[in-house]
Amino acid sequence: MVRKYNIRLIVFLAALFLSLPFGWGKLSGLSNWISPFITLNSVLALKSFVLLNIIGFVVLIAAWFRKLFFCRYLCPVGCVLDWIPKRNAKKKGSGLKGVPAIGKWLAIVSLTGAVFGFPLFIFLDPMSIFNGFFSSFIQDSRISILIAGTGLLVLLLMQFVWPGLWCKRICPLGGLQFLISDLKVSVDTTKPATPKSDKGRRIFIGSAIGSAAALAFPFIVKGETDKIIRPPASLKPEDLYAMCTRCGSCIKACPTKIIKQDTRLGPGLLTPVVKFEEGYCLETCNACSVVCPSGAITLFDIDAKHQIVMGTADVNFPDCLLSHPKECAQCKLVCRYDAILITAGDNDSLMLPKVDPKKCVGCGACKIVCPTKCISI
């Protein structure tokens, strides 16, 4: 027991430090990758595999040989919940009688939906909730702070009122491990197993719900109509809504702090958006794609960044210094993609900046340096 607790405490401390906004860069939120629930949802939805997914699969295999391996040894949320004082230790778990175990259902529905590209409950993974809580510390929006910081606090309150409710009945990662245990028992003839009809019925109904929900998702949830800017290599909006875990790792990893949480009420709530207020998207950075555990921001190589379009720069010529005329070429000088030229405008006597949409990726560098703020993305 002592050994198990010590291992989980060490994992908790490591996850805590990597979740805090201490400028860990590409190590931010590294603990997200130990979750087999996030790994399976990501691999099934994107039909692709990245190197760090190996961690999640190793944990998944361990859960086959050791029941609830993640919960027992790795879960930082479970570690925190165990610190909540029990109101009555003698009646531990007694209040859960009659409460349905929906964790298995959430896992089946989400994983089946992932096969069709829409994992519906990936944001309920405990690692996402844990990391998302600490992302609220670096937000400048009260809405983001309130919502992102609420998840873990709700689990703490739930643990105090109904001990074990989250871990034993609701958590989809726990539900996934219970499903693995059921499968293990079914192949072990020496142990009593749940009737196959019950298992088959659960899997069939859950799969049907997940499939139907995933197929309906893109029709119910529409893409964005306003000119919102997303991080480079982000999935299209309706896919991003389903794939994003809301862990905030991309926000903490961004060196120029241009990634924020979407505070608009709707399916995109707390997903990452880009705001060019004090910085721009560095041409030498791919940190957001490296730390994203679900693939909502697709992993890309820095050498390919000139091909990844976030948006396009637009110049409001009446406010440009060259229109007055005054000498200026800041936007051209700062552009690393050679997307801005100073050429003759409609009036041959004026030289104005012209954006080449085939080269512009919308990095925001020109917007930041523009002395009159006449450039938008």
KOLMIBA-515415 format. One record per residue (C-alpha): residue in one letter; x, y, z. Coordinates in Angstrom, 3 decimals, always signed. Layout:
// residues N
{atom "A", {X, Y, Z}}
...
END
This chain:
// residues 377
{atom "M", {+0.000, +0.000, +0.000}}
{atom "V", {+2.829, +2.385, +0.922}}
{atom "R", {+4.630, +1.628, -2.314}}
{atom "K", {+1.507, +2.232, -4.400}}
{atom "Y", {+0.828, +5.545, -2.644}}
{atom "N", {+4.440, +6.697, -3.051}}
{atom "I", {+4.408, +5.988, -6.787}}
{atom "R", {+1.189, +7.934, -7.281}}
{atom "L", {+2.486, +10.805, -5.166}}
{atom "I", {+5.624, +11.031, -7.304}}
{atom "V", {+3.504, +11.007, -10.471}}
{atom "F", {+1.266, +13.690, -8.956}}
{atom "L", {+4.208, +15.969, -8.174}}
{atom "A", {+5.656, +15.491, -11.667}}
{atom "A", {+2.264, +16.185, -13.282}}
{atom "L", {+1.807, +19.227, -11.062}}
{atom "F", {+5.125, +20.814, -12.048}}
{atom "L", {+4.571, +20.105, -15.746}}
{atom "S", {+1.074, +21.593, -15.532}}
{atom "L", {+2.089, +24.856, -13.904}}
{atom "P", {+2.900, +27.806, -16.221}}
{atom "F", {+6.624, +27.817, -15.483}}
{atom "G", {+7.730, +28.071, -19.103}}
{atom "W", {+8.305, +24.376, -19.667}}
{atom "G", {+7.880, +24.869, -23.416}}
{atom "K", {+7.491, +21.559, -25.243}}
{atom "L", {+7.393, +19.708, -21.923}}
{atom "S", {+4.207, +21.506, -20.856}}
{atom "G", {+1.421, +19.068, -20.059}}
{atom "L", {+3.629, +16.054, -20.745}}
{atom "S", {+1.588, +14.098, -18.198}}
{atom "N", {-1.386, +14.127, -20.597}}
{atom "W", {+0.324, +11.436, -22.646}}
{atom "I", {+0.041, +8.820, -19.893}}
{atom "S", {-3.721, +8.654, -20.385}}
{atom "P", {-4.755, +5.638, -22.498}}
{atom "F", {-8.216, +7.183, -22.940}}
{atom "I", {-6.800, +10.248, -24.706}}
{atom "T", {-4.434, +8.023, -26.702}}
{atom "L", {-7.149, +5.684, -27.964}}
{atom "N", {-9.534, +8.519, -28.843}}
{atom "S", {-6.782, +10.327, -30.732}}
{atom "V", {-5.474, +7.321, -32.656}}
{atom "L", {-8.963, +6.101, -33.595}}
{atom "A", {-10.160, +9.550, -34.667}}
{atom "L", {-7.110, +10.714, -36.622}}
{atom "K", {-6.073, +7.282, -37.908}}
{atom "S", {-2.496, +8.288, -37.147}}
{atom "F", {+0.142, +7.621, -34.516}}
{atom "V", {+2.842, +9.796, -32.934}}
{atom "L", {+5.784, +8.613, -30.872}}
{atom "L", {+4.436, +9.776, -27.499}}
{atom "N", {+1.285, +7.673, -28.021}}
{atom "I", {+3.448, +4.724, -27.008}}
{atom "I", {+3.195, +5.910, -23.388}}
{atom "G", {-0.585, +5.641, -23.409}}
{atom "F", {-0.508, +2.188, -24.970}}
{atom "V", {+2.020, +0.960, -22.387}}
{atom "V", {-0.338, +2.104, -19.620}}
{atom "L", {-3.228, +0.399, -21.427}}
{atom "I", {-1.312, -2.892, -21.528}}
{atom "A", {-0.444, -2.507, -17.841}}
{atom "A", {-4.154, -2.082, -17.071}}
{atom "W", {-4.772, -5.492, -18.629}}
{atom "F", {-2.394, -7.200, -16.208}}
{atom "R", {-3.171, -5.008, -13.188}}
{atom "K", {-6.776, -3.964, -12.613}}
{atom "L", {-7.242, -0.176, -12.580}}
{atom "F", {-3.485, +0.303, -13.009}}
{atom "F", {-3.819, +3.968, -13.946}}
{atom "C", {-6.088, +4.742, -10.994}}
{atom "R", {-3.880, +2.893, -8.533}}
{atom "Y", {-0.481, +4.186, -9.585}}
{atom "L", {-0.662, +7.158, -11.935}}
{atom "C", {-3.771, +9.310, -11.558}}
{atom "P", {-2.961, +12.729, -10.043}}
{atom "V", {-6.670, +13.540, -9.765}}
{atom "G", {-7.257, +10.390, -7.741}}
{atom "C", {-4.306, +11.331, -5.554}}
{atom "V", {-5.882, +14.725, -4.795}}
{atom "L", {-9.338, +13.251, -4.213}}
{atom "D", {-7.929, +10.805, -1.673}}
{atom "W", {-6.833, +13.781, +0.416}}
{atom "I", {-10.418, +14.915, +0.870}}
{atom "P", {-11.479, +13.973, +4.404}}
{atom "K", {-14.218, +11.369, +4.528}}
{atom "R", {-17.353, +12.436, +6.321}}
{atom "N", {-17.876, +8.898, +7.590}}
{atom "A", {-15.149, +6.366, +6.886}}
{atom "K", {-17.346, +3.451, +7.979}}
{atom "K", {-19.820, +4.205, +5.238}}
{atom "K", {-17.267, +4.741, +2.524}}
{atom "G", {-18.901, +4.157, -0.834}}
{atom "S", {-22.253, +3.278, +0.737}}
{atom "G", {-23.851, +6.301, -0.861}}
{atom "L", {-23.098, +4.912, -4.320}}
{atom "K", {-25.554, +2.053, -4.104}}
{atom "G", {-28.015, +2.365, -6.925}}
{atom "V", {-25.912, +4.953, -8.778}}
{atom "P", {-25.350, +3.681, -12.333}}
{atom "A", {-21.745, +3.275, -13.489}}
{atom "I", {-21.810, +5.524, -16.551}}
{atom "G", {-18.021, +5.578, -16.948}}
{atom "K", {-18.125, +2.451, -19.125}}
{atom "W", {-20.857, +3.984, -21.254}}
{atom "L", {-18.927, +7.230, -21.685}}
{atom "A", {-15.841, +5.263, -22.739}}
{atom "I", {-17.733, +3.131, -25.266}}
{atom "V", {-19.640, +6.072, -26.743}}
{atom "S", {-16.522, +8.238, -27.002}}
{atom "L", {-14.307, +5.551, -28.527}}
{atom "T", {-16.983, +4.505, -31.021}}
{atom "G", {-17.493, +8.139, -31.969}}
{atom "A", {-13.741, +8.449, -32.408}}
{atom "V", {-13.851, +5.798, -35.116}}
{atom "F", {-16.041, +8.227, -37.072}}
{atom "G", {-13.777, +11.168, -36.200}}
{atom "F", {-15.644, +12.644, -33.233}}
{atom "P", {-14.605, +11.451, -29.727}}
{atom "L", {-17.403, +13.062, -27.741}}
{atom "F", {-16.047, +12.810, -24.202}}
{atom "I", {-12.293, +13.197, -24.538}}
{atom "F", {-12.479, +16.450, -22.554}}
{atom "L", {-13.699, +14.472, -19.497}}
{atom "D", {-10.399, +12.651, -19.172}}
{atom "P", {-8.988, +13.313, -15.665}}
{atom "M", {-5.613, +14.367, -17.071}}
{atom "S", {-7.360, +16.988, -19.213}}
{atom "I", {-9.272, +18.284, -16.201}}
{atom "F", {-6.102, +18.347, -14.083}}
{atom "N", {-4.022, +20.237, -16.652}}
{atom "G", {-6.916, +22.498, -17.626}}
{atom "F", {-7.258, +23.675, -14.031}}
{atom "F", {-3.728, +25.087, -14.032}}
{atom "S", {-4.173, +26.719, -17.429}}
{atom "S", {-6.658, +29.073, -15.760}}
{atom "F", {-3.750, +30.684, -13.896}}
{atom "I", {-2.435, +32.357, -17.047}}
{atom "Q", {-5.710, +33.575, -18.538}}
{atom "D", {-6.656, +37.223, -18.720}}
{atom "S", {-10.356, +36.504, -19.148}}
{atom "R", {-12.508, +36.054, -16.068}}
{atom "I", {-14.722, +33.657, -17.991}}
{atom "S", {-11.746, +31.425, -18.842}}
{atom "I", {-10.476, +31.519, -15.274}}
{atom "L", {-13.901, +30.610, -13.911}}
{atom "I", {-14.727, +27.806, -16.328}}
{atom "A", {-11.261, +26.255, -16.686}}
{atom "G", {-10.737, +26.316, -12.936}}
{atom "T", {-14.115, +24.818, -12.120}}
{atom "G", {-13.590, +21.246, -13.355}}
{atom "L", {-11.168, +20.054, -10.679}}
{atom "L", {-13.001, +21.987, -7.958}}
{atom "V", {-16.254, +20.235, -8.892}}
{atom "L", {-14.532, +16.859, -8.535}}
{atom "L", {-13.205, +17.861, -5.112}}
{atom "L", {-16.679, +18.902, -3.975}}
{atom "M", {-18.154, +15.718, -5.445}}
{atom "Q", {-15.605, +13.633, -3.553}}
{atom "F", {-16.523, +15.327, -0.276}}
{atom "V", {-20.265, +14.845, -0.713}}
{atom "W", {-20.234, +11.471, -2.523}}
{atom "P", {-16.871, +9.732, -1.960}}
{atom "G", {-15.907, +7.613, -4.944}}
{atom "L", {-18.660, +8.884, -7.238}}
{atom "W", {-16.298, +10.284, -9.858}}
{atom "C", {-13.675, +7.545, -9.758}}
{atom "K", {-16.027, +4.555, -9.548}}
{atom "R", {-19.065, +5.716, -11.479}}
{atom "I", {-18.340, +8.602, -13.865}}
{atom "C", {-14.684, +8.842, -14.962}}
{atom "P", {-14.432, +7.607, -18.583}}
{atom "L", {-10.792, +6.625, -18.096}}
{atom "G", {-11.825, +4.503, -15.146}}
{atom "G", {-14.661, +3.141, -17.265}}
{atom "L", {-12.174, +2.132, -19.952}}
{atom "Q", {-10.168, +0.201, -17.376}}
{atom "F", {-13.299, -1.520, -16.068}}
{atom "L", {-14.063, -2.576, -19.641}}
{atom "I", {-10.564, -4.010, -19.936}}
{atom "S", {-11.125, -5.937, -16.695}}
{atom "D", {-14.400, -7.311, -18.060}}
{atom "L", {-12.626, -8.465, -21.216}}
{atom "K", {-9.871, -10.079, -19.181}}
{atom "V", {-12.356, -11.956, -17.011}}
{atom "S", {-14.229, -13.159, -20.090}}
{atom "V", {-11.088, -14.903, -21.394}}
{atom "D", {-10.181, -16.300, -17.979}}
{atom "T", {-12.351, -19.375, -17.441}}
{atom "T", {-11.250, -19.698, -13.794}}
{atom "K", {-13.083, -16.534, -12.741}}
{atom "P", {-16.808, -15.822, -12.700}}
{atom "A", {-17.731, -13.416, -15.462}}
{atom "T", {-20.593, -11.118, -16.200}}
{atom "P", {-23.067, -12.828, -18.534}}
{atom "K", {-21.954, -12.332, -22.123}}
{atom "S", {-25.404, -11.094, -23.053}}
{atom "D", {-25.042, -8.161, -20.633}}
{atom "K", {-21.613, -7.250, -21.983}}
{atom "G", {-22.705, -7.600, -25.575}}
{atom "R", {-25.820, -5.533, -24.964}}
{atom "R", {-23.811, -2.752, -23.303}}
{atom "I", {-21.228, -2.640, -26.074}}
{atom "F", {-23.877, -2.787, -28.806}}
{atom "I", {-26.032, -0.011, -27.346}}
{atom "G", {-23.029, +2.171, -26.466}}
{atom "S", {-21.531, +1.708, -29.914}}
{atom "A", {-24.835, +2.548, -31.573}}
{atom "I", {-25.172, +5.728, -29.518}}
{atom "G", {-21.567, +6.732, -30.210}}
{atom "S", {-21.905, +6.074, -33.930}}
{atom "A", {-25.164, +7.992, -34.230}}
{atom "A", {-23.857, +10.916, -32.195}}
{atom "A", {-20.629, +11.087, -34.196}}
{atom "L", {-22.451, +11.018, -37.516}}
{atom "A", {-24.846, +13.737, -36.360}}
{atom "F", {-22.158, +15.915, -34.755}}
{atom "P", {-20.939, +17.757, -37.897}}
{atom "F", {-24.535, +18.561, -38.884}}
{atom "I", {-25.529, +19.839, -35.445}}
{atom "V", {-22.305, +21.716, -34.719}}
{atom "K", {-21.496, +24.147, -37.469}}
{atom "G", {-18.140, +25.721, -38.222}}
{atom "E", {-17.223, +29.244, -37.329}}
{atom "T", {-18.695, +32.126, -39.278}}
{atom "D", {-16.549, +34.893, -37.785}}
{atom "K", {-12.886, +35.482, -38.555}}
{atom "I", {-11.381, +33.662, -35.617}}
{atom "I", {-7.724, +32.655, -35.868}}
{atom "R", {-6.656, +29.221, -34.687}}
{atom "P", {-3.140, +27.916, -33.950}}
{atom "P", {-1.210, +26.613, -36.961}}
{atom "A", {-2.213, +23.151, -38.214}}
{atom "S", {-5.414, +23.125, -36.157}}
{atom "L", {-8.188, +20.846, -37.316}}
{atom "K", {-11.226, +22.402, -38.951}}
{atom "P", {-13.574, +23.901, -36.320}}
{atom "E", {-16.130, +21.095, -35.936}}
{atom "D", {-13.318, +18.526, -35.658}}
{atom "L", {-11.407, +20.726, -33.241}}
{atom "Y", {-14.444, +21.034, -30.971}}
{atom "A", {-14.573, +17.257, -30.573}}
{atom "M", {-10.837, +16.525, -30.458}}
{atom "C", {-9.607, +19.289, -28.148}}
{atom "T", {-9.200, +18.145, -24.543}}
{atom "R", {-9.213, +21.752, -23.236}}
{atom "C", {-6.041, +20.929, -21.271}}
{atom "G", {-4.419, +24.287, -22.037}}
{atom "S", {-1.009, +22.800, -22.839}}
{atom "C", {-0.714, +24.734, -26.100}}
{atom "I", {-1.386, +27.967, -24.208}}
{atom "K", {+1.363, +27.302, -21.692}}
{atom "A", {+3.819, +26.133, -24.355}}
{atom "C", {+3.439, +29.147, -26.670}}
{atom "P", {+6.588, +31.308, -26.260}}
{atom "T", {+4.907, +34.522, -27.456}}
{atom "K", {+1.694, +33.980, -25.431}}
{atom "I", {-0.603, +34.540, -28.401}}
{atom "I", {-2.737, +31.435, -27.774}}
{atom "K", {-5.740, +32.027, -25.533}}
{atom "Q", {-8.888, +30.137, -24.610}}
{atom "D", {-12.055, +30.755, -26.598}}
{atom "T", {-14.509, +32.380, -24.182}}
{atom "R", {-17.511, +32.329, -26.507}}
{atom "L", {-20.326, +30.172, -25.213}}
{atom "G", {-20.825, +27.223, -27.524}}
{atom "P", {-19.148, +23.991, -28.612}}
{atom "G", {-15.787, +25.757, -29.017}}
{atom "L", {-15.657, +26.957, -25.413}}
{atom "L", {-12.103, +26.815, -24.003}}
{atom "T", {-10.589, +25.643, -27.301}}
{atom "P", {-7.435, +27.536, -28.395}}
{atom "V", {-7.642, +30.765, -30.378}}
{atom "V", {-4.872, +33.122, -31.469}}
{atom "K", {-4.849, +36.795, -30.541}}
{atom "F", {-2.060, +38.987, -31.880}}
{atom "E", {-1.890, +41.465, -29.029}}
{atom "E", {+1.739, +41.465, -27.952}}
{atom "G", {+3.419, +38.892, -30.163}}
{atom "Y", {+3.208, +36.821, -33.310}}
{atom "C", {+3.536, +33.166, -34.334}}
{atom "L", {+7.274, +32.532, -34.561}}
{atom "E", {+8.472, +30.997, -37.796}}
{atom "T", {+10.840, +28.781, -35.748}}
{atom "C", {+8.242, +27.322, -33.382}}
{atom "N", {+5.985, +24.258, -33.443}}
{atom "A", {+5.516, +23.905, -29.664}}
{atom "C", {+1.706, +23.922, -29.719}}
{atom "S", {+1.617, +20.935, -32.065}}
{atom "V", {+4.206, +19.027, -30.033}}
{atom "V", {+2.364, +19.321, -26.703}}
{atom "C", {-1.165, +18.658, -28.026}}
{atom "P", {-2.027, +15.180, -26.692}}
{atom "S", {-5.088, +14.593, -28.865}}
{atom "G", {-3.988, +15.861, -32.278}}
{atom "A", {-6.454, +18.753, -32.282}}
{atom "I", {-3.368, +20.691, -33.374}}
{atom "T", {-1.682, +18.377, -35.852}}
{atom "L", {+2.006, +17.719, -35.271}}
{atom "F", {+4.051, +19.486, -37.937}}
{atom "D", {+7.704, +20.076, -38.761}}
{atom "I", {+9.101, +23.603, -38.523}}
{atom "D", {+10.409, +23.354, -42.084}}
{atom "A", {+6.818, +22.979, -43.302}}
{atom "K", {+5.510, +26.034, -41.483}}
{atom "H", {+5.564, +28.230, -44.580}}
{atom "Q", {+2.855, +25.948, -45.978}}
{atom "I", {+0.559, +26.129, -42.942}}
{atom "V", {-1.901, +28.998, -43.279}}
{atom "M", {-3.515, +30.520, -40.193}}
{atom "G", {-4.964, +33.501, -42.007}}
{atom "T", {-4.041, +36.331, -44.369}}
{atom "A", {-2.840, +39.839, -43.614}}
{atom "D", {-5.084, +42.674, -44.737}}
{atom "V", {-3.936, +46.299, -44.973}}
{atom "N", {-6.266, +49.241, -44.376}}
{atom "F", {-4.541, +51.589, -46.831}}
{atom "P", {-6.056, +54.919, -45.645}}
{atom "D", {-4.325, +54.422, -42.270}}
{atom "C", {-0.985, +53.318, -43.736}}
{atom "L", {+1.856, +55.849, -43.340}}
{atom "L", {+2.764, +55.427, -47.001}}
{atom "S", {-0.634, +56.840, -47.946}}
{atom "H", {+0.036, +60.205, -46.312}}
{atom "P", {+2.848, +59.930, -47.640}}
{atom "K", {+5.421, +59.085, -45.003}}
{atom "E", {+8.272, +56.664, -45.247}}
{atom "C", {+7.701, +53.215, -43.724}}
{atom "A", {+8.471, +49.597, -44.626}}
{atom "Q", {+8.219, +47.856, -41.263}}
{atom "C", {+5.765, +45.197, -42.451}}
{atom "K", {+7.954, +44.227, -45.398}}
{atom "L", {+11.122, +44.086, -43.323}}
{atom "V", {+9.630, +41.864, -40.616}}
{atom "C", {+7.944, +39.348, -42.939}}
{atom "R", {+9.907, +36.087, -42.958}}
{atom "Y", {+7.830, +34.619, -45.769}}
{atom "D", {+8.464, +37.387, -48.333}}
{atom "A", {+4.703, +37.873, -48.556}}
{atom "I", {+4.726, +41.708, -48.522}}
{atom "L", {+6.027, +43.945, -51.279}}
{atom "I", {+6.031, +47.730, -51.512}}
{atom "T", {+4.610, +48.478, -54.958}}
{atom "A", {+2.760, +51.228, -56.756}}
{atom "G", {-0.887, +51.508, -55.790}}
{atom "D", {-3.830, +52.708, -57.855}}
{atom "N", {-2.282, +56.148, -57.656}}
{atom "D", {+1.128, +55.746, -59.281}}
{atom "S", {+2.518, +58.481, -57.054}}
{atom "L", {+2.058, +56.279, -53.976}}
{atom "M", {+3.960, +53.174, -53.017}}
{atom "L", {+1.822, +50.855, -50.861}}
{atom "P", {+2.293, +47.472, -49.182}}
{atom "K", {+0.799, +44.570, -51.099}}
{atom "V", {+0.186, +41.165, -49.512}}
{atom "D", {+0.750, +38.052, -51.605}}
{atom "P", {-1.969, +35.603, -50.413}}
{atom "K", {-0.008, +32.669, -51.831}}
{atom "K", {+2.891, +33.345, -49.470}}
{atom "C", {+1.178, +34.875, -46.429}}
{atom "V", {+0.467, +32.419, -43.586}}
{atom "G", {-1.099, +34.937, -41.206}}
{atom "C", {+1.651, +34.794, -38.587}}
{atom "G", {+0.838, +38.306, -37.366}}
{atom "A", {+4.376, +39.725, -37.394}}
{atom "C", {+3.408, +42.605, -39.682}}
{atom "K", {+0.399, +43.422, -37.525}}
{atom "I", {+2.556, +43.697, -34.400}}
{atom "V", {+5.176, +46.040, -35.879}}
{atom "C", {+2.773, +48.280, -37.827}}
{atom "P", {+3.065, +51.766, -36.228}}
{atom "T", {-0.489, +52.772, -37.165}}
{atom "K", {-2.095, +49.366, -36.498}}
{atom "C", {-3.587, +49.357, -39.973}}
{atom "I", {-2.953, +45.623, -40.551}}
{atom "S", {-5.352, +42.915, -39.457}}
{atom "I", {-5.209, +39.139, -39.915}}
END
